Amino acid sequence: MDLRWIKDPSLQFAAVGAALFALHGLFQTVSPGDGQEIVITQNRIQHLSNVFERGWQRPPGPDELQGLIDEYVREEVLYREAVKMGLDENDTVIRRRLRMKMEFLAKDLVDAIEPTDQVLETFYSSNLDKYTVPSHYTFEQVFLDSGKRTEVAEDARLVLTKLTAGTDPQTLSDSNLLEYRYDNVSSERIDRLFGSDFSQQFLELETGQWAGPLTSAYGEHLVRISSCEPRHQADFNEIKADVLRDWQQAEQKNILQAQYETLRANYRIRVAAPTAGDAEGAQ
């Protein structure tokens, strides 16, 4: 399936407009040329029934279905009268809700498209940084509280000697809320736990040996790395679902922008120049 047309803004908007027209036709409740007539179509009745069934896990009975129809007619009548009275104007909640519905149309359109692997691979190649897997480490740590030790460097040397000699590491650590051992933890999570760039110090350590001290946001640490999976590029086939999701989000944003620009071209926009008082109030 050739999806190069998706990059054409005019065709994007045409597709959004077609989707809008289709949805409008599906739930049409007004006969053409007669704004005072309310026609409840079979599609609308089926929609009301489906909504009821999703909520109650059973289809509505005859009386219940009639009640749903009556309630919809009440809502439609009051809605139309409210619009006639202009109650929808200058209402922030309504404006935002209608904007959301327009954006949902674009989302539904993109979700319905099944891009080829070539399209997704191209998107993947253009966003390699997004699909880089950070380094992962399995390691142990012994904490040295610099707030309670007067000679941290000397203490670290002595503790390191004991660790190398085989002393149980957990008996040498000062009290702290950190775990003694971390298994297959990403460098990003390590930095969230120990402080910014703590994992960068791991790059200079040899696997299987106690080393340090390494400085964290809490104090000093002696660390032994058991295993390390270096930073690498994620394989496309392993993260294809993630790439699809990201592609859909990017295309939705593109379509929304194209839709907005096309619609905006139909309007003359006049913005009053801000007064000195407006500028001062914004500061």
FENLIN-V560289 format. One record per residue. N is the residue number from 1. PHI is phi as a letter, one per 30 degrees, with the letter a starting at -180 (999 if undefined). BURIAL is b if it has 9 or more other ideal C-beta (glycine too) atoms within 8 Angstrom, else e. Layout:
N|PHI|BURIAL / N|PHI|BURIAL
This chain:
1|999|e / 2|d|e / 3|c|b / 4|d|e / 5|d|e / 6|d|b / 7|d|e / 8|d|e / 9|e|b / 10|d|e / 11|d|b / 12|e|b / 13|d|b / 14|d|e / 15|d|b / 16|d|b / 17|d|e / 18|d|e / 19|d|b / 20|d|b / 21|d|e / 22|d|e / 23|d|b / 24|d|e / 25|d|e / 26|d|e / 27|c|b / 28|e|e / 29|b|b / 30|c|b / 31|d|e / 32|e|e / 33|i|e / 34|b|e / 35|d|e / 36|c|e / 37|c|e / 38|c|e / 39|c|e / 40|c|b / 41|d|b / 42|d|e / 43|d|e / 44|d|b / 45|d|b / 46|d|e / 47|d|b / 48|d|b / 49|d|b / 50|d|e / 51|d|e / 52|d|b / 53|d|b / 54|d|e / 55|d|e / 56|c|e / 57|i|e / 58|a|e / 59|d|e / 60|d|b / 61|d|e / 62|e|e / 63|d|e / 64|d|b / 65|d|b / 66|d|e / 67|d|e / 68|d|b / 69|d|b / 70|d|e / 71|d|e / 72|d|b / 73|d|b / 74|e|e / 75|d|e / 76|d|b / 77|d|b / 78|d|e / 79|d|e / 80|d|b / 81|d|e / 82|d|b / 83|d|b / 84|d|e / 85|d|e / 86|i|e / 87|d|e / 88|d|e / 89|d|e / 90|h|e / 91|c|e / 92|d|e / 93|d|e / 94|d|e / 95|e|e / 96|d|e / 97|d|e / 98|d|e / 99|d|e / 100|d|e / 101|d|e / 102|d|b / 103|d|b / 104|d|e / 105|d|b / 106|d|b / 107|d|b / 108|d|b / 109|d|b / 110|d|b / 111|d|e / 112|d|e / 113|d|b / 114|c|e / 115|d|b / 116|d|e / 117|d|e / 118|d|e / 119|d|b / 120|d|b / 121|d|b / 122|d|e / 123|d|b / 124|e|b / 125|d|e / 126|d|e / 127|b|b / 128|d|b / 129|d|e / 130|d|e / 131|c|b / 132|c|b / 133|d|e / 134|d|e / 135|d|b / 136|b|b / 137|b|b / 138|c|b / 139|a|b / 140|c|b / 141|b|b / 142|c|b / 143|c|b / 144|c|b / 145|d|b / 146|d|e / 147|d|e / 148|c|e / 149|c|b / 150|d|e / 151|b|e / 152|d|b / 153|d|e / 154|d|e / 155|d|b / 156|d|b / 157|d|e / 158|d|e / 159|d|b / 160|d|b / 161|d|e / 162|d|b / 163|d|b / 164|d|e / 165|d|e / 166|j|e / 167|d|e / 168|e|e / 169|e|b / 170|d|e / 171|d|e / 172|c|b / 173|d|b / 174|d|b / 175|d|e / 176|a|e / 177|c|e / 178|d|b / 179|d|e / 180|d|b / 181|b|e / 182|b|b / 183|c|e / 184|h|e / 185|c|b / 186|d|e / 187|d|b / 188|d|e / 189|d|e / 190|e|b / 191|d|b / 192|d|e / 193|d|e / 194|c|b / 195|j|e / 196|e|e / 197|i|e / 198|d|b / 199|d|b / 200|d|e / 201|d|b / 202|d|b / 203|d|e / 204|c|e / 205|c|b / 206|c|e / 207|d|e / 208|i|e / 209|b|e / 210|d|b / 211|a|b / 212|k|b / 213|d|b / 214|c|b / 215|c|e / 216|c|b / 217|d|e / 218|c|b / 219|l|b / 220|c|b / 221|b|b / 222|c|b / 223|b|b / 224|b|b / 225|d|b / 226|d|e / 227|a|e / 228|b|b / 229|c|e / 230|d|e / 231|e|e / 232|a|e / 233|d|e / 234|d|b / 235|d|e / 236|e|b / 237|d|e / 238|d|e / 239|b|b / 240|e|b / 241|d|e / 242|d|e / 243|d|b / 244|d|b / 245|d|e / 246|d|b / 247|d|b / 248|d|b / 249|d|e / 250|d|b / 251|d|b / 252|d|b / 253|d|e / 254|d|b / 255|d|b / 256|d|b / 257|d|b / 258|d|b / 259|d|b / 260|d|e / 261|d|b / 262|d|b / 263|d|e / 264|d|e / 265|d|e / 266|d|e / 267|c|e / 268|c|e / 269|c|e / 270|b|e / 271|c|e / 272|d|e / 273|d|e / 274|d|e / 275|d|e / 276|d|e / 277|d|e / 278|d|e / 279|d|b / 280|d|e / 281|d|e / 282|d|e / 283|d|e
